[in-house]
Amino acid sequence: MLACVLALVTADQGTVGAVGVEIKQSLGITNTELGSLTAVSSAAGALAVLPVGVLTDRVRRVRFLTGCIALWSLAMLVGGLADSLSWLLLSRVAVGALTAAAGPTVVSLVGDFFPAAERGRIYGFILSGEMLGAGFGLVVGSTLAHLLSWHAAFWFLALLGIAFVFVIARKLPEPKRGGQSRLPADTLTSRAELAGKSEDRSGVGRDHDDAARLAARRRGIGPDPALVLRRDPVRMSLWQATQYVLSIRTNVVLIIASVIGYFFFAGLRTFAVVFVRGQYGVSQAALTGLVFLIGAGALLGVLSGGRVADRFARRGHISARMVIPSVAYFTAAVFFVPGLLTTSVAIALPFLFIAATSLSAANPPLEAARLDVVHFRLWGRAESVRTFLRVGAEAVAPVTFGVLADVLGPGGTTSAQGLRYAFLIMLVPLAANAVVLLRGRHAYPRDVATAAASERLTGADRRRVQ
């Protein structure tokens, strides 16, 4: 169900790109104006996510999430009725503000449902919703737009959202905070991990299920005294919480990596269909097959990235959740280049498959690492800060890609020259992401130890707050 929440968000975003050609023709807009549809939605989400983070740490998360999905469905219905760019822009503002609830609530629920040692693998399953949702939006959206109209694609998603409201309200329980509602360890954890637990009895509370915390203690890595919390972080204001989470060096590095990664993905998501049609000259049926194959690569990456990082962490590689994403980002940047330069879909496919696999493999370990270095009563607000900056980048990305495409290549709904140059230019910051993560891996063990010490000193391991 958590995967489905993310799938709804990315299906909506993918649909805008999938029906981009039809929207451009119907409303008579440019690449820049098409990019603005995603930009205003992302900007609204960036503004809304900060108060959402506060609410996530203080209210019943499932009930809050359900209400936001219901209102999002209504906004999608209204957007499907739009007959002008201004009308469509206004509906996208509402959609962006309402989908802001997904990030902080899902992160907080993941932390309270699953033990730390499993979060990389579990995040792979949950983030697969992003991949499947994006592919679903591209395939179903473009098909409905081709057979009926782009309006039908919006209405179909709205109906799915309404149906999901009833499912999540009835089936998803509200977990107790701090891990009391976690699933039994023996259903999630391998024998090796269970053996590791039995060897270490010195940990307090939740430390025993976290390979990173175990490794930090065994190596004698202590917390940063300046960052250890000695009072309940629930009482922090949004400003105080923001200052604190941005003082955690590893968290800042992870935010930078997330911002850059999602910046590129937002541009790719918005213009992928327009680019593929123009660059490779494929039919609708071939386009659907291409999206399916590349999507399979992305799904493979998101399911394996966290699993690989967890495995290396259990073997004593304490910074595996930083190193694995670094390798993944660099590999993605390298393999995207030949796929973008060729005009043959047969030649491009294997390169794009590997690039998509690598790009998506970075996300699960990064998501798990952020929970490792932040006190659990700050997960909602920490995620809201990260999402604010990430969604801001997503807001800028489509417009940036669209402007570069219009400037560097000829216009028209079938031209791909400008988009090819735009994608190649934006691979540079994606490759730089690898360097940022490698340099930031040294602070990770100490920040993990600091989070553990903060939870002990604030009584988080002895008393759980509902």
DOZARO-519921 format. One record per residue (C-alpha): residue in one letter; y negated, z, x. Coordinates in steps of 0.001 Angstrom, whole numbers, plus 500000, padded with zeros to 6 digits. Layout:
REM residues N
<rec aa="A" v="Y" w="Z" u="X"/>
...
This chain:
REM residues 466
<rec aa="M" v="500000" w="500000" u="500000"/>
<rec aa="L" v="497636" w="500673" u="502899"/>
<rec aa="A" v="498471" w="497212" u="504225"/>
<rec aa="C" v="497656" w="495759" u="500807"/>
<rec aa="V" v="494232" w="497417" u="500858"/>
<rec aa="L" v="493388" w="495614" u="504090"/>
<rec aa="A" v="494981" w="492430" u="502756"/>
<rec aa="L" v="492583" w="492373" u="499801"/>
<rec aa="V" v="489590" w="492662" u="502134"/>
<rec aa="T" v="490662" w="489895" u="504516"/>
<rec aa="A" v="491911" w="487662" u="501690"/>
<rec aa="D" v="488409" w="487775" u="500273"/>
<rec aa="Q" v="486888" w="486952" u="503656"/>
<rec aa="G" v="489457" w="484227" u="504346"/>
<rec aa="T" v="488855" w="482628" u="500977"/>
<rec aa="V" v="485192" w="481981" u="501814"/>
<rec aa="G" v="486283" w="480006" u="504856"/>
<rec aa="A" v="489109" w="478285" u="502989"/>
<rec aa="V" v="486816" w="476936" u="500266"/>
<rec aa="G" v="483953" w="476302" u="502682"/>
<rec aa="V" v="484095" w="472516" u="502372"/>
<rec aa="E" v="484099" w="472695" u="498556"/>
<rec aa="I" v="481230" w="475215" u="498497"/>
<rec aa="K" v="479185" w="473043" u="500865"/>
<rec aa="Q" v="479732" w="469989" u="498683"/>
<rec aa="S" v="479224" w="471826" u="495374"/>
<rec aa="L" v="476055" w="473693" u="496345"/>
<rec aa="G" v="474768" w="471239" u="498955"/>
<rec aa="I" v="474495" w="473749" u="501813"/>
<rec aa="T" v="474766" w="473562" u="505626"/>
<rec aa="N" v="477118" w="475303" u="508089"/>
<rec aa="T" v="474434" w="477923" u="508681"/>
<rec aa="E" v="474106" w="478656" u="504959"/>
<rec aa="L" v="477887" w="478793" u="504610"/>
<rec aa="G" v="477985" w="481320" u="507432"/>
<rec aa="S" v="475332" w="483374" u="505651"/>
<rec aa="L" v="477789" w="484043" u="502787"/>
<rec aa="T" v="479981" w="486006" u="505166"/>
<rec aa="A" v="476967" w="487412" u="507002"/>
<rec aa="V" v="475342" w="489068" u="503971"/>
<rec aa="S" v="478686" w="490519" u="502887"/>
<rec aa="S" v="479258" w="491994" u="506336"/>
<rec aa="A" v="475697" w="493298" u="506576"/>
<rec aa="A" v="476031" w="495079" u="503222"/>
<rec aa="G" v="479299" w="496587" u="504378"/>
<rec aa="A" v="477713" w="497807" u="507603"/>
<rec aa="L" v="475013" w="499666" u="505665"/>
<rec aa="A" v="477437" w="501134" u="503120"/>
<rec aa="V" v="480094" w="502284" u="505573"/>
<rec aa="L" v="478114" w="505219" u="507017"/>
<rec aa="P" v="477925" w="507228" u="503769"/>
<rec aa="V" v="481499" w="506103" u="503067"/>
<rec aa="G" v="482603" w="507840" u="506280"/>
<rec aa="V" v="481006" w="511101" u="505159"/>
<rec aa="L" v="482716" w="510882" u="501769"/>
<rec aa="T" v="486053" w="510076" u="503407"/>
<rec aa="D" v="485966" w="513354" u="505339"/>
<rec aa="R" v="485015" w="515389" u="502262"/>
<rec aa="V" v="486449" w="513936" u="499008"/>
<rec aa="R" v="489812" w="512817" u="497656"/>
<rec aa="R" v="490303" w="509552" u="499494"/>
<rec aa="V" v="492775" w="507791" u="497194"/>
<rec aa="R" v="490627" w="508306" u="494093"/>
<rec aa="F" v="487533" w="507092" u="495952"/>
<rec aa="L" v="489354" w="504018" u="497266"/>
<rec aa="T" v="490697" w="503118" u="493826"/>
<rec aa="G" v="487225" w="503166" u="492278"/>
<rec aa="C" v="485834" w="500910" u="494996"/>
<rec aa="I" v="488631" w="498349" u="494539"/>
<rec aa="A" v="487972" w="498241" u="490789"/>
<rec aa="L" v="484261" w="497547" u="491323"/>
<rec aa="W" v="485083" w="494986" u="494027"/>
<rec aa="S" v="487238" w="493068" u="491531"/>
<rec aa="L" v="484329" w="492987" u="489097"/>
<rec aa="A" v="482001" w="491653" u="491816"/>
<rec aa="M" v="484526" w="488900" u="492633"/>
<rec aa="L" v="484618" w="487842" u="488985"/>
<rec aa="V" v="480832" w="487583" u="488961"/>
<rec aa="G" v="480871" w="485585" u="492214"/>
<rec aa="G" v="483278" w="483110" u="490679"/>
<rec aa="L" v="480668" w="482311" u="488036"/>
<rec aa="A" v="477966" w="481435" u="490592"/>
<rec aa="D" v="476314" w="478030" u="490330"/>
<rec aa="S" v="473711" w="478516" u="493075"/>
<rec aa="L" v="473571" w="479836" u="496632"/>
<rec aa="S" v="471311" w="482764" u="495674"/>
<rec aa="W" v="473706" w="483917" u="492926"/>
<rec aa="L" v="476670" w="483672" u="495269"/>
<rec aa="L" v="474773" w="485567" u="497985"/>
<rec aa="L" v="474018" w="488458" u="495621"/>
<rec aa="S" v="477663" w="488775" u="494605"/>
<rec aa="R" v="478684" w="488764" u="498269"/>
<rec aa="V" v="476314" w="491668" u="498941"/>
<rec aa="A" v="478131" w="493739" u="496298"/>
<rec aa="V" v="481536" w="492703" u="497622"/>
<rec aa="G" v="480612" w="493697" u="501172"/>
<rec aa="A" v="479305" w="497113" u="500154"/>
<rec aa="L" v="482446" w="497906" u="498152"/>
<rec aa="T" v="484970" w="496761" u="500760"/>
<rec aa="A" v="483325" w="499167" u="503232"/>
<rec aa="A" v="485506" w="501918" u="501752"/>
<rec aa="A" v="488676" w="500354" u="503167"/>
<rec aa="G" v="488194" w="501074" u="506885"/>
<rec aa="P" v="487421" w="504829" u="506993"/>
<rec aa="T" v="489812" w="505760" u="504173"/>
<rec aa="V" v="492764" w="503816" u="505564"/>
<rec aa="V" v="492227" w="505256" u="509059"/>
<rec aa="S" v="492052" w="508806" u="507731"/>
<rec aa="L" v="495143" w="508341" u="505550"/>
<rec aa="V" v="497127" w="506854" u="508441"/>
<rec aa="G" v="496303" w="509858" u="510615"/>
<rec aa="D" v="497480" w="512298" u="507936"/>
<rec aa="F" v="500654" w="510406" u="506978"/>
<rec aa="F" v="502097" w="509458" u="510391"/>
<rec aa="P" v="502699" w="511325" u="513694"/>
<rec aa="A" v="500608" w="510299" u="516691"/>
<rec aa="A" v="503508" w="508987" u="518752"/>
<rec aa="E" v="504301" w="506436" u="516029"/>
<rec aa="R" v="500792" w="505265" u="515171"/>
<rec aa="G" v="500800" w="502137" u="517328"/>
<rec aa="R" v="503935" w="500838" u="515615"/>
<rec aa="I" v="502836" w="501998" u="512159"/>
<rec aa="Y" v="499415" w="500424" u="512636"/>
<rec aa="G" v="501232" w="497174" u="513347"/>
<rec aa="F" v="502772" w="497285" u="509879"/>
<rec aa="I" v="499494" w="498260" u="508221"/>
<rec aa="L" v="497332" w="495765" u="510109"/>
<rec aa="S" v="499816" w="493061" u="509200"/>
<rec aa="G" v="498036" w="493290" u="505868"/>
<rec aa="E" v="494943" w="491890" u="507563"/>
<rec aa="M" v="496913" w="488935" u="508927"/>
<rec aa="L" v="498798" w="488258" u="505701"/>
<rec aa="G" v="495649" w="488668" u="503632"/>
<rec aa="A" v="493687" w="486271" u="505823"/>
<rec aa="G" v="496496" w="483700" u="505672"/>
<rec aa="F" v="496887" w="484216" u="501947"/>
<rec aa="G" v="493173" w="483693" u="501423"/>
<rec aa="L" v="493206" w="480513" u="503519"/>
<rec aa="V" v="496282" w="478952" u="501911"/>
<rec aa="V" v="495836" w="480008" u="498292"/>
<rec aa="G" v="492064" w="479653" u="498396"/>
<rec aa="S" v="492114" w="476146" u="499837"/>
<rec aa="T" v="494944" w="475096" u="497483"/>
<rec aa="L" v="493174" w="476382" u="494358"/>
<rec aa="A" v="489925" w="474812" u="495498"/>
<rec aa="H" v="491710" w="471494" u="496051"/>
<rec aa="L" v="493568" w="471552" u="492730"/>
<rec aa="L" v="490953" w="473247" u="490518"/>
<rec aa="S" v="487704" w="474487" u="492065"/>
<rec aa="W" v="486433" w="477073" u="494514"/>
<rec aa="H" v="485520" w="479271" u="491520"/>
<rec aa="A" v="489230" w="479600" u="490651"/>
<rec aa="A" v="489981" w="481021" u="494110"/>
<rec aa="F" v="487485" w="483861" u="493545"/>
<rec aa="W" v="488830" w="484616" u="490059"/>
<rec aa="F" v="492413" w="484739" u="491292"/>
<rec aa="L" v="491564" w="487380" u="493910"/>
<rec aa="A" v="489697" w="489421" u="491299"/>
<rec aa="L" v="492792" w="489507" u="489093"/>
<rec aa="L" v="494923" w="490635" u="492035"/>
<rec aa="G" v="492451" w="493430" u="492742"/>
<rec aa="I" v="492555" w="494649" u="489151"/>
<rec aa="A" v="496370" w="494730" u="489223"/>
<rec aa="F" v="496384" w="496644" u="492507"/>
<rec aa="V" v="494054" w="499311" u="491102"/>
<rec aa="F" v="496804" w="500421" u="488720"/>
<rec aa="V" v="499440" w="500384" u="491481"/>
<rec aa="I" v="497513" w="502472" u="494005"/>
<rec aa="A" v="496297" w="504955" u="491370"/>
<rec aa="R" v="499875" w="505662" u="490266"/>
<rec aa="K" v="501879" w="505352" u="493483"/>
<rec aa="L" v="499754" w="506468" u="496468"/>
<rec aa="P" v="499539" w="510282" u="496831"/>
<rec aa="E" v="496604" w="512126" u="498376"/>
<rec aa="P" v="497857" w="513691" u="501644"/>
<rec aa="K" v="496736" w="517057" u="502896"/>
<rec aa="R" v="494432" w="516862" u="505867"/>
<rec aa="G" v="495607" w="517635" u="509369"/>
<rec aa="G" v="499109" w="516241" u="509035"/>
<rec aa="Q" v="500779" w="518549" u="506536"/>
<rec aa="S" v="501812" w="515529" u="504462"/>
<rec aa="R" v="503322" w="513554" u="507321"/>
<rec aa="L" v="506587" w="511773" u="506750"/>
<rec aa="P" v="509620" w="513530" u="508301"/>
<rec aa="A" v="509777" w="512872" u="512031"/>
<rec aa="D" v="513485" w="512039" u="511982"/>
<rec aa="T" v="512820" w="509041" u="509738"/>
<rec aa="L" v="510248" w="507572" u="512114"/>
<rec aa="T" v="511055" w="508706" u="515610"/>
<rec aa="S" v="513602" w="507445" u="518088"/>
<rec aa="R" v="516126" w="509703" u="519804"/>
<rec aa="A" v="514146" w="509476" u="523022"/>
<rec aa="E" v="511055" w="510814" u="521316"/>
<rec aa="L" v="513024" w="513607" u="519643"/>
<rec aa="A" v="514425" w="514551" u="523027"/>
<rec aa="G" v="510904" w="514656" u="524390"/>
<rec aa="K" v="509902" w="517025" u="521616"/>
<rec aa="S" v="512737" w="519415" u="522381"/>
<rec aa="E" v="511765" w="519511" u="526048"/>
<rec aa="D" v="508181" w="520594" u="525377"/>
<rec aa="R" v="507642" w="523759" u="523372"/>
<rec aa="S" v="504319" w="524734" u="524865"/>
<rec aa="G" v="502213" w="522525" u="522661"/>
<rec aa="V" v="500376" w="523891" u="519678"/>
<rec aa="G" v="500705" w="522322" u="516242"/>
<rec aa="R" v="500468" w="518546" u="516306"/>
<rec aa="D" v="500544" w="518078" u="520089"/>
<rec aa="H" v="504335" w="517897" u="520181"/>
<rec aa="D" v="504484" w="514486" u="518507"/>
<rec aa="D" v="501944" w="512786" u="520756"/>
<rec aa="A" v="503155" w="511096" u="523948"/>
<rec aa="A" v="499606" w="510835" u="525311"/>
<rec aa="R" v="498923" w="514554" u="524887"/>
<rec aa="L" v="502270" w="515440" u="526431"/>
<rec aa="A" v="501563" w="513212" u="529427"/>
<rec aa="A" v="498073" w="514672" u="529867"/>
<rec aa="R" v="499431" w="518232" u="529916"/>
<rec aa="R" v="502244" w="517381" u="532308"/>
<rec aa="R" v="499791" w="515796" u="534734"/>
<rec aa="G" v="497437" w="518738" u="534510"/>
<rec aa="I" v="494606" w="516699" u="532978"/>
<rec aa="G" v="492158" w="519080" u="531361"/>
<rec aa="P" v="489522" w="518544" u="528645"/>
<rec aa="D" v="485863" w="517813" u="529188"/>
<rec aa="P" v="484182" w="521205" u="528635"/>
<rec aa="A" v="480957" w="519562" u="527453"/>
<rec aa="L" v="482761" w="517778" u="524616"/>
<rec aa="V" v="485168" w="520465" u="523417"/>
<rec aa="L" v="484280" w="521440" u="519833"/>
<rec aa="R" v="484151" w="525135" u="518982"/>
<rec aa="R" v="483034" w="524885" u="515347"/>
<rec aa="D" v="484432" w="523105" u="512302"/>
<rec aa="P" v="483313" w="519456" u="512552"/>
<rec aa="V" v="483324" w="519135" u="508747"/>
<rec aa="R" v="479971" w="520946" u="508795"/>
<rec aa="M" v="478403" w="518392" u="511111"/>
<rec aa="S" v="475760" w="516136" u="509606"/>
<rec aa="L" v="476245" w="512386" u="509827"/>
<rec aa="W" v="473728" w="512237" u="512665"/>
<rec aa="Q" v="475449" w="515022" u="514617"/>
<rec aa="A" v="478865" w="513466" u="514075"/>
<rec aa="T" v="477553" w="510081" u="515189"/>
<rec aa="Q" v="476065" w="511530" u="518358"/>
<rec aa="Y" v="479310" w="513313" u="519134"/>
<rec aa="V" v="481714" w="510386" u="518624"/>
<rec aa="L" v="479420" w="508152" u="520693"/>
<rec aa="S" v="479516" w="510702" u="523516"/>
<rec aa="I" v="483290" w="510158" u="523847"/>
<rec aa="R" v="483513" w="507511" u="526548"/>
<rec aa="T" v="486879" w="506100" u="525474"/>
<rec aa="N" v="485712" w="505811" u="521896"/>
<rec aa="V" v="482655" w="503832" u="523010"/>
<rec aa="V" v="484855" w="501451" u="525028"/>
<rec aa="L" v="487165" w="501002" u="522035"/>
<rec aa="I" v="484182" w="500293" u="519782"/>
<rec aa="I" v="482893" w="497631" u="522186"/>
<rec aa="A" v="486332" w="495997" u="522337"/>
<rec aa="S" v="486647" w="496065" u="518557"/>
<rec aa="V" v="483173" w="494604" u="518041"/>
<rec aa="I" v="483811" w="491690" u="520409"/>
<rec aa="G" v="487290" w="491000" u="519053"/>
<rec aa="Y" v="486229" w="491001" u="515406"/>
<rec aa="F" v="483115" w="488965" u="516242"/>
<rec aa="F" v="485311" w="486125" u="517440"/>
<rec aa="F" v="487790" w="486560" u="514593"/>
<rec aa="A" v="485013" w="486463" u="511977"/>
<rec aa="G" v="483763" w="483127" u="513270"/>
<rec aa="L" v="487305" w="481781" u="513497"/>
<rec aa="R" v="488113" w="482965" u="509986"/>
<rec aa="T" v="485016" w="481369" u="508471"/>
<rec aa="F" v="485256" w="477948" u="510127"/>
<rec aa="A" v="488976" w="477520" u="510891"/>
<rec aa="V" v="489723" w="475223" u="507948"/>
<rec aa="V" v="486586" w="473119" u="508491"/>
<rec aa="F" v="487449" w="472797" u="512214"/>
<rec aa="V" v="491126" w="471917" u="511711"/>
<rec aa="R" v="490343" w="469234" u="509152"/>
<rec aa="G" v="487753" w="467624" u="511402"/>
<rec aa="Q" v="489446" w="468101" u="514798"/>
<rec aa="Y" v="493008" w="467118" u="513919"/>
<rec aa="G" v="492442" w="465051" u="510753"/>
<rec aa="V" v="495294" w="466725" u="508873"/>
<rec aa="S" v="496099" w="466480" u="505166"/>
<rec aa="Q" v="496088" w="469439" u="502765"/>
<rec aa="A" v="499868" w="469803" u="503071"/>
<rec aa="A" v="499718" w="469689" u="506881"/>
<rec aa="L" v="496840" w="472172" u="506852"/>
<rec aa="T" v="498931" w="474614" u="504830"/>
<rec aa="G" v="501828" w="474258" u="507268"/>
<rec aa="L" v="499560" w="474726" u="510278"/>
<rec aa="V" v="498000" w="477870" u="508821"/>
<rec aa="F" v="501478" w="479216" u="508068"/>
<rec aa="L" v="502759" w="478663" u="511626"/>
<rec aa="I" v="499692" w="480094" u="513354"/>
<rec aa="G" v="499687" w="482954" u="510870"/>
<rec aa="A" v="503299" w="483659" u="511816"/>
<rec aa="G" v="502160" w="483985" u="515424"/>
<rec aa="A" v="499396" w="486384" u="514411"/>
<rec aa="L" v="501874" w="488432" u="512381"/>
<rec aa="L" v="504278" w="488545" u="515332"/>
<rec aa="G" v="501484" w="489830" u="517536"/>
<rec aa="V" v="500286" w="492535" u="515183"/>
<rec aa="L" v="503836" w="493819" u="514652"/>
<rec aa="S" v="504691" w="493885" u="518365"/>
<rec aa="G" v="501443" w="495004" u="520051"/>
<rec aa="G" v="501540" w="498605" u="518863"/>
<rec aa="R" v="505300" w="498874" u="519355"/>
<rec aa="V" v="505024" w="497746" u="522995"/>
<rec aa="A" v="502135" w="500124" u="523695"/>
<rec aa="D" v="504020" w="503073" u="522131"/>
<rec aa="R" v="507069" w="502289" u="524248"/>
<rec aa="F" v="505073" w="502219" u="527488"/>
<rec aa="A" v="503301" w="505451" u="526499"/>
<rec aa="R" v="506641" w="507209" u="525969"/>
<rec aa="R" v="507682" w="506120" u="529458"/>
<rec aa="G" v="504702" w="507891" u="530990"/>
<rec aa="H" v="502098" w="505118" u="531058"/>
<rec aa="I" v="499434" w="507313" u="529530"/>
<rec aa="S" v="496781" w="504575" u="529134"/>
<rec aa="A" v="499123" w="501965" u="527650"/>
<rec aa="R" v="497070" w="501789" u="524442"/>
<rec aa="M" v="494158" w="500551" u="526571"/>
<rec aa="V" v="495985" w="498258" u="529016"/>
<rec aa="I" v="498135" w="496317" u="526524"/>
<rec aa="P" v="495090" w="495174" u="524462"/>
<rec aa="S" v="493313" w="494162" u="527684"/>
<rec aa="V" v="496164" w="491835" u="528632"/>
<rec aa="A" v="496319" w="490517" u="525080"/>
<rec aa="Y" v="492621" w="489580" u="524915"/>
<rec aa="F" v="492732" w="487754" u="528255"/>
<rec aa="T" v="495851" w="485816" u="527256"/>
<rec aa="A" v="494256" w="484811" u="523947"/>
<rec aa="A" v="491131" w="483471" u="525662"/>
<rec aa="V" v="493163" w="481416" u="528150"/>
<rec aa="F" v="495448" w="479797" u="525564"/>
<rec aa="F" v="492715" w="479019" u="523058"/>
<rec aa="V" v="491045" w="476571" u="525495"/>
<rec aa="P" v="493644" w="473737" u="525525"/>
<rec aa="G" v="494250" w="474171" u="521804"/>
<rec aa="L" v="490562" w="473620" u="521091"/>
<rec aa="L" v="490117" w="470684" u="523477"/>
<rec aa="T" v="492961" w="468466" u="522277"/>
<rec aa="T" v="492800" w="466335" u="519140"/>
<rec aa="S" v="496594" w="466246" u="518761"/>
<rec aa="V" v="497912" w="468877" u="516371"/>
<rec aa="A" v="501365" w="468696" u="518027"/>
<rec aa="I" v="499904" w="469571" u="521436"/>
<rec aa="A" v="497534" w="472196" u="520058"/>
<rec aa="L" v="500094" w="474089" u="517981"/>
<rec aa="P" v="501984" w="475968" u="520761"/>
<rec aa="F" v="498730" w="476963" u="522477"/>
<rec aa="L" v="497160" w="478177" u="519244"/>
<rec aa="F" v="500367" w="480024" u="518335"/>
<rec aa="I" v="500336" w="482032" u="521578"/>
<rec aa="A" v="496584" w="482610" u="521343"/>
<rec aa="A" v="496872" w="483927" u="517780"/>
<rec aa="T" v="499789" w="486157" u="518761"/>
<rec aa="S" v="497853" w="487651" u="521659"/>
<rec aa="L" v="494599" w="488103" u="519736"/>
<rec aa="S" v="496278" w="490067" u="516951"/>
<rec aa="A" v="498480" w="492107" u="519323"/>
<rec aa="A" v="495406" w="493923" u="520644"/>
<rec aa="N" v="494467" w="495624" u="517381"/>
<rec aa="P" v="497275" w="498148" u="516622"/>
<rec aa="P" v="497150" w="500005" u="519968"/>
<rec aa="L" v="493339" w="500054" u="519841"/>
<rec aa="E" v="493387" w="501571" u="516354"/>
<rec aa="A" v="495918" w="504201" u="517419"/>
<rec aa="A" v="493929" w="505042" u="520563"/>
<rec aa="R" v="490814" w="505839" u="518522"/>
<rec aa="L" v="492706" w="508487" u="516567"/>
<rec aa="D" v="493992" w="509949" u="519845"/>
<rec aa="V" v="490527" w="510792" u="521195"/>
<rec aa="V" v="488762" w="512066" u="518043"/>
<rec aa="H" v="489200" w="515350" u="516123"/>
<rec aa="F" v="491035" w="514641" u="512865"/>
<rec aa="R" v="488210" w="516083" u="510743"/>
<rec aa="L" v="485931" w="513384" u="512226"/>
<rec aa="W" v="488223" w="510404" u="511656"/>
<rec aa="G" v="486311" w="509151" u="508618"/>
<rec aa="R" v="482869" w="509354" u="510220"/>
<rec aa="A" v="484095" w="508039" u="513569"/>
<rec aa="E" v="485580" w="505036" u="511791"/>
<rec aa="S" v="482383" w="504534" u="509797"/>
<rec aa="V" v="480354" w="504375" u="513022"/>
<rec aa="R" v="482825" w="501909" u="514520"/>
<rec aa="T" v="482914" w="499854" u="511331"/>
<rec aa="F" v="479108" w="499828" u="511108"/>
<rec aa="L" v="478888" w="498195" u="514527"/>
<rec aa="R" v="481961" w="496006" u="514017"/>
<rec aa="V" v="480853" w="494730" u="510617"/>
<rec aa="G" v="477394" w="494130" u="512040"/>
<rec aa="A" v="479021" w="491834" u="514577"/>
<rec aa="E" v="481016" w="490174" u="511795"/>
<rec aa="A" v="477756" w="489622" u="509929"/>
<rec aa="V" v="476148" w="487912" u="512905"/>
<rec aa="A" v="479218" w="485919" u="513962"/>
<rec aa="P" v="479451" w="483302" u="511166"/>
<rec aa="V" v="475741" w="482526" u="511367"/>
<rec aa="T" v="475941" w="482339" u="515171"/>
<rec aa="F" v="478931" w="480005" u="515053"/>
<rec aa="G" v="477282" w="477947" u="512310"/>
<rec aa="V" v="473971" w="477594" u="514177"/>
<rec aa="L" v="475747" w="476629" u="517410"/>
<rec aa="A" v="477880" w="474101" u="515530"/>
<rec aa="D" v="474807" w="472537" u="513879"/>
<rec aa="V" v="472869" w="472416" u="517168"/>
<rec aa="L" v="475661" w="471230" u="519474"/>
<rec aa="G" v="477266" w="468656" u="517200"/>
<rec aa="P" v="476539" w="466251" u="514346"/>
<rec aa="G" v="476467" w="467648" u="510813"/>
<rec aa="G" v="478664" w="466700" u="507902"/>
<rec aa="T" v="481582" w="468358" u="506214"/>
<rec aa="T" v="484213" w="466665" u="508421"/>
<rec aa="S" v="482583" w="467014" u="511863"/>
<rec aa="A" v="484314" w="469331" u="514360"/>
<rec aa="Q" v="482449" w="468588" u="517599"/>
<rec aa="G" v="479861" w="471333" u="517208"/>
<rec aa="L" v="482456" w="473878" u="516107"/>
<rec aa="R" v="484631" w="473046" u="519119"/>
<rec aa="Y" v="481747" w="473835" u="521477"/>
<rec aa="A" v="480912" w="477004" u="519547"/>
<rec aa="F" v="484476" w="478330" u="519802"/>
<rec aa="L" v="484658" w="477540" u="523533"/>
<rec aa="I" v="481402" w="479378" u="524220"/>
<rec aa="M" v="482547" w="482433" u="522270"/>
<rec aa="L" v="485750" w="482680" u="524327"/>
<rec aa="V" v="483665" w="484057" u="527211"/>
<rec aa="P" v="482946" w="487474" u="525605"/>
<rec aa="L" v="486558" w="487584" u="524393"/>
<rec aa="A" v="487775" w="487314" u="528002"/>
<rec aa="A" v="485174" w="489903" u="529061"/>
<rec aa="N" v="486816" w="492288" u="526608"/>
<rec aa="A" v="489802" w="492518" u="528935"/>
<rec aa="V" v="487596" w="493784" u="531751"/>
<rec aa="V" v="485853" w="496327" u="529511"/>
<rec aa="L" v="489165" w="497864" u="528444"/>
<rec aa="L" v="490599" w="497998" u="531959"/>
<rec aa="R" v="487509" w="499788" u="533255"/>
<rec aa="G" v="487560" w="502202" u="530327"/>
<rec aa="R" v="491215" w="503214" u="530635"/>
<rec aa="H" v="490447" w="505918" u="533225"/>
<rec aa="A" v="488584" w="508112" u="530711"/>
<rec aa="Y" v="491321" w="507964" u="528070"/>
<rec aa="P" v="493611" w="510819" u="529323"/>
<rec aa="R" v="490763" w="513321" u="529567"/>
<rec aa="D" v="489413" w="512379" u="526149"/>
<rec aa="V" v="492897" w="512844" u="524666"/>
<rec aa="A" v="493028" w="516332" u="526195"/>
<rec aa="T" v="489537" w="517079" u="524845"/>
<rec aa="A" v="490533" w="516167" u="521286"/>
<rec aa="A" v="493619" w="518403" u="521529"/>
<rec aa="A" v="491565" w="521324" u="522852"/>
<rec aa="S" v="488955" w="520861" u="520130"/>
<rec aa="E" v="491593" w="521022" u="517401"/>
<rec aa="R" v="493063" w="524206" u="518866"/>
<rec aa="L" v="489711" w="525957" u="519254"/>
<rec aa="T" v="488520" w="525080" u="515751"/>
<rec aa="G" v="491738" w="526452" u="514290"/>
<rec aa="A" v="492870" w="523021" u="513147"/>
<rec aa="D" v="496417" w="523646" u="514302"/>
<rec aa="R" v="496681" w="526968" u="512479"/>
<rec aa="R" v="494919" w="526316" u="509200"/>
<rec aa="R" v="494845" w="523029" u="507316"/>
<rec aa="V" v="491908" w="522275" u="505088"/>
<rec aa="Q" v="492676" w="520261" u="501928"/>
